[in-house]
């Protein structure tokens, strides 16, 4: 599970049936310092998130199959929550302050 920022939607005219009627979002993973930590990825929206939202992204074997009741769901990551705010104690942030970006 990780925190990410929604930076857009992904539109595909031809896709696996597991993606039908589902919104695909382009998300960029964030560190606890609210900085981008790796390249953006695509996640299936489960909560109605939109561009600019900070979200919680989760993944795990079989999670999408269980949630969407699909036997064969090639879905790796799901947007499972919209984050209003998060606090990180200073002692945790200090561990990240000296890491190279």
N, C-alpha and C positions, 0 to 999 in steps of 0.2 A: 504494500500500500504506500502511496506517496501523494504529496500535494502538488498540484499543477495549476497553470493558468490556461484558460480556454482562449485560443488565438484565432479560431475560425471554425467553419464547417467544411466537411468533405462531401462532395456530391459525386455520385457514381451512377451512371445509367445502367451499366451491366455489373451485377454483383451476385454473390452467393445468396440464396433465398433466406438465410439466417439474418441478413441485413435488411430485408424488406421491412418497410414501415418503421425503421429505426434511424435515429439521427446519429451521424458519425461526426465526432468533434476532433479537431486538431488541438492537442494540448502540449504545453511545454512544461516538463518537470521542474520543480523549484526546490531549492535547498531551504533549510531552516532560516537562512538569512534572506529569503525571498529573492534569490538569484537563480538564473537558469543553470541547470546542472548537466543537461545533455540535450541532444537534438529532439525536436518535437516528435510526437507519436500520435497515432489515431486511437481513439477510444469510443466505444458505443455509449451513448448517453442513456442513463436509466432514470434520471431525476429531473430533467427539464432545464439543464444548465444552458447558459448562453455565452456569447463572446464577451470576454472581460471578466467572467466569473473565476474565482479561485475555487478549485474543486478537489475532492478526494477521489483518487483513482485506485482501483483494486484489481487484482488479477489472481487467478488460481485455477488449477485444473478442475473443470466441471462447473465452475461458478456460473458462467453464462448459460450453460445447459440447464442448470437447476432453476435459475431465475426466469428464463424465457421459455422453459419447457420445450426445448428443441433437442432432439436426440443427437444431432450432429451439428454443433455450433462452433465454427472456426473463429471464435471471438476470444481475443487474448486479454483485453483490458476494458473495464467498465468504469464510467463516471458514476460513483455510488453516493456522492454527497456534495452539497454546495457548502463551502466553508465561509462563514461570516467573519470569523476572526480566529487567530491562534496566537497564543503566548508561549514563549520559550524562555525558561529561566536563564539569567545571565551566565551562570556557570556552564550551561550547555553551549550557549552561543560562543563563549570564549574558546571552547575546544575547536570551533570551526573558523575562528577569526584568523588563525595563522596558516590555514591550509591554502595551497595555491589554487587559483581559480582558473 
